[in-house]
Amino acid sequence: MRNNSQSAALNQATSSNSILYELIPSKFGNKYNVKLNLPLQTRYIGNIQGDTYYKKVNLSRHQFNKIPSIAFCLELLENEKFIWIKVICDDGRILETSRKFVLYHGTKQTFAKQGYEKQIFLGLHLFSKAEAEKFERAEAMKPAIRQLTLFV
């Protein structure tokens, strides 16, 4: 996450001068509620605790049916520095992945006419803590591999 000393970390939307989302500090240590400010509504879309973003979803309302997937605020994932994502589903499942995995494997969509922010969707079949951990290890190795190729 950005700067924990700020009372609320803010992000400027690229399409206008309004604030797209705010991180609202909670009373419980390093937990921040994510408040999304859209033109037609304001919603809370989860919270960040430590290095994890938590999002609760009702699958009948939040699952994108064209490609069975879960949407995330693209700017939140691009700008904040949490590592893990946990989606708590109303059917009791907990879907886990990483922020970088979603940014790499997700599909970007914009529903501006419906009043939504830019979103990135990850297919339900791609949620896997093990795959995300493997992806994160491979990403962490890239700088070392690039460094080694300088000497070949």
C-alpha positions as CSV (number, residue, x, y, z in Angstrom):
1,M,0.0,0.0,0.0
2,R,1.1,3.6,-0.5
3,N,1.7,5.7,2.6
4,N,0.3,4.5,5.9
5,S,0.9,7.8,7.5
6,Q,-1.8,9.5,5.4
7,S,-5.2,9.7,6.9
8,A,-6.7,8.5,3.6
9,A,-4.7,7.7,0.6
10,L,-6.4,9.1,-2.5
11,N,-6.2,8.3,-6.2
12,Q,-7.1,10.7,-8.9
13,A,-9.1,9.2,-11.7
14,T,-7.5,9.6,-15.1
15,S,-10.8,10.6,-16.9
16,S,-11.7,13.5,-14.7
17,N,-10.5,15.5,-11.6
18,S,-12.7,13.6,-9.2
19,I,-11.3,11.0,-6.8
20,L,-12.0,7.5,-8.0
21,Y,-11.3,5.7,-4.8
22,E,-10.2,6.4,-1.3
23,L,-8.5,4.3,1.3
24,I,-10.4,5.0,4.6
25,P,-8.4,3.9,7.7
26,S,-10.4,1.7,10.1
27,K,-10.1,1.6,13.8
28,F,-8.3,-1.8,13.6
29,G,-4.6,-1.2,12.9
30,N,-3.4,-1.5,9.3
31,K,-6.9,-2.1,7.8
32,Y,-8.2,0.3,5.1
33,N,-11.7,0.2,3.7
34,V,-11.8,0.9,-0.1
35,K,-14.4,3.5,-1.0
36,L,-15.2,3.8,-4.7
37,N,-16.6,7.2,-5.9
38,L,-18.5,6.7,-9.2
39,P,-20.5,9.4,-10.9
40,L,-23.9,7.8,-10.1
41,Q,-23.0,6.1,-6.7
42,T,-20.5,5.6,-3.9
43,R,-19.7,2.0,-2.8
44,Y,-17.3,0.2,-0.5
45,I,-15.6,-2.5,-2.6
46,G,-13.5,-4.3,0.0
47,N,-10.7,-3.6,2.4
48,I,-6.9,-3.9,2.5
49,Q,-5.3,-5.5,5.5
50,G,-1.5,-5.6,5.4
51,D,-0.5,-7.1,2.1
52,T,-4.0,-8.5,1.2
53,Y,-7.1,-7.1,-0.5
54,Y,-10.3,-8.7,0.7
55,K,-13.5,-8.5,-1.4
56,K,-16.9,-10.0,-0.5
57,V,-19.1,-11.0,-3.5
58,N,-22.6,-12.3,-4.0
59,L,-22.0,-14.5,-7.0
60,S,-25.5,-14.0,-8.4
61,R,-24.9,-10.3,-8.6
62,H,-21.1,-9.9,-9.0
63,Q,-20.1,-12.7,-11.3
64,F,-19.7,-11.5,-14.9
65,N,-21.6,-14.2,-16.8
66,K,-20.3,-13.6,-20.3
67,I,-17.1,-15.1,-19.1
68,P,-17.6,-16.5,-15.6
69,S,-15.3,-14.1,-13.8
70,I,-14.9,-11.6,-10.9
71,A,-14.2,-7.9,-11.6
72,F,-11.8,-5.6,-9.8
73,C,-11.2,-1.9,-10.0
74,L,-8.3,-1.6,-12.5
75,E,-6.8,1.6,-11.0
76,L,-6.8,0.1,-7.5
77,L,-4.8,-2.9,-8.7
78,E,-2.5,-0.8,-10.7
79,N,-1.8,1.8,-8.0
80,E,-1.8,0.0,-4.7
81,K,1.0,-2.3,-3.6
82,F,-0.8,-5.1,-1.8
83,I,0.3,-8.6,-2.9
84,W,-2.6,-11.0,-2.3
85,I,-6.3,-11.0,-3.2
86,K,-9.0,-13.0,-1.3
87,V,-12.5,-13.0,-2.7
88,I,-15.0,-14.2,-0.1
89,C,-18.0,-15.7,-1.9
90,D,-21.5,-15.9,-0.5
91,D,-21.5,-19.7,-1.1
92,G,-18.6,-20.1,1.4
93,R,-15.8,-20.4,-1.1
94,I,-12.7,-18.2,-0.8
95,L,-11.0,-17.5,-4.1
96,E,-7.3,-16.5,-3.8
97,T,-4.8,-15.0,-6.2
98,S,-2.3,-12.2,-6.4
99,R,-2.5,-8.6,-7.6
100,K,0.2,-9.1,-10.3
101,F,-1.5,-12.4,-11.5
102,V,-4.8,-10.6,-12.1
103,L,-3.0,-7.7,-13.9
104,Y,-1.2,-10.2,-16.2
105,H,-3.9,-12.7,-16.8
106,G,-7.0,-10.6,-16.4
107,T,-9.2,-9.1,-19.2
108,K,-9.8,-5.3,-19.1
109,Q,-13.3,-4.0,-19.7
110,T,-15.0,-0.6,-19.4
111,F,-18.7,-0.1,-18.8
112,A,-18.6,3.8,-18.6
113,K,-22.1,4.1,-20.1
114,Q,-23.4,2.0,-17.1
115,G,-21.6,4.3,-14.7
116,Y,-18.7,1.9,-13.8
117,E,-15.0,2.4,-13.5
118,K,-12.4,0.6,-15.7
119,Q,-12.4,-2.9,-14.5
120,I,-10.2,-6.0,-14.9
121,F,-11.8,-9.5,-14.8
122,L,-10.2,-12.7,-13.8
123,G,-11.9,-16.0,-14.8
124,L,-13.1,-18.1,-12.0
125,H,-11.1,-21.0,-13.3
126,L,-7.9,-19.0,-12.9
127,F,-8.2,-18.4,-9.1
128,S,-5.6,-20.5,-7.5
129,K,-3.3,-19.6,-4.6
130,A,-0.7,-22.2,-5.7
131,E,-0.7,-20.8,-9.3
132,A,-0.4,-17.3,-8.0
133,E,2.5,-18.2,-5.7
134,K,4.3,-19.9,-8.6
135,F,3.7,-16.8,-10.8
136,E,5.0,-14.5,-8.0
137,R,8.1,-16.6,-7.6
138,A,8.7,-16.5,-11.4
139,E,8.2,-12.7,-11.4
140,A,10.7,-12.3,-8.5
141,M,13.3,-14.2,-10.5
142,K,13.1,-12.0,-13.6
143,P,15.5,-9.3,-12.4
144,A,18.1,-12.0,-11.4
145,I,17.7,-13.7,-14.8
146,R,18.1,-10.4,-16.6
147,Q,21.2,-9.7,-14.6
148,L,22.7,-13.1,-15.4
149,T,22.1,-12.6,-19.2
150,L,24.4,-9.5,-19.1
151,F,27.3,-11.9,-18.5
152,V,26.5,-14.4,-21.2
